[in-house]
Amino acid sequence: MTTTHHKTGQWFSAEAGERSSQYVLTLDCPDSTGLVHTVSGFLLERGADIIDNLQFSDRRHLDQGAVGASGHQGEPKGHFFMRIHFEAPGGAESETMLREQFQPLAQEAGMRWQLRPHGAKRRVLIMVSKFEHCLNDLLFRTRTGELPVDIVAVVSNHLDHERLAQWHGIPFFHVPISAATKPAAEARLLELVDELDVELVVLARYMQVLSDDLTRKLDGRAINIHHSFLPSFKGAKPYHQAYARGVKTVGATAHYVNSELDEGPIISQQIVEVDHTFGPDDLVAAGRDTECKALSNAVQWHCEGRVILHGNRTVVLR
């Protein structure tokens, strides 16, 4: 019989009478022969049990002029991505040992890597303006335990959703913004990110364009949602514009934020078919559903260590 404590990732085996811990190791590096064997062998030597392993080797864009993994000029190479969920003997102290012992191996292979306790909750700050559907969906999914997150704050340039945040027991920060106050407002946001030890910022229909400086500081740790009509239908009432053009699909895209407006690396997309019977309000309702699902998927996959950012693309190991 095995009992689990999901918040800490600690396990206790009643049969063995010994503690063990579950972790998720995520990594990417230049591809080379034997990487799977190297990582799995490292874990096997330390008595770890692999629970789940997902990997992808991207060989479609080989750089013929690059230095390969063995150091030879002109050797073709691809890129390797891996997410491995495993159980290792020992309590919390095993995490420190694993980090120290894996570092030389990772450095030799040129890996970017991250090791986290399985089930550990990420600290998330949500930004929102007046549309509340994505905020409400994230709050509900967090409350029911569907998302592995701890929402530490809701930030808005309006006061509309203060009571909703308070009902969920989450601190609400009103940070109004205008052209004149934008630098101060973004500085306040960064203060909150630092003070609250925020790991991920989620723009849940936050209707302000972030400055290039802010997007650089939040690189890889800010997710936005937008309707997938962009860039076809920009400006006010995009769903009404789409209705006038007789669209046949409604969709939404969740992506990492970068300096290119609504064109950051894509994490999740949702789409639903519509037809001539859908009026503008019907399209808006269908769009809300796709936005909520695309955003919640992106947040979940990011927080579970399933998304690896590589240039302007993502690899989602799910």
Secondary structure, DSSP 8 states (H G I E B T S, - for coil): -EEEETTTTEEEETTTTEEEEEEEEEEEEE--TTHHHHHHHHHHHTT-EEEEEEEEEE-SS--TTSB-TT--BT----EEEEEEEEEEESSTHHHHHHHHHHHHHHHHHT-EEEEEETT--EEEEEEE-S--HHHHHHHHHHHTT-S-EEEEEEEESSSTTHHHHHHTT--EEE----TTTHHHHHHHHHHHHHHTT-SEEEESS--S---HHHHHHTTTSEEEEEETTTTTS-SS-HHHHHHHHT-SEEEEEEEE--SSTT-S-EEEEEEEE--TT--HHHHHHHHHHHHHHHHHHHHHHHHTT-EEEETTEEEE--
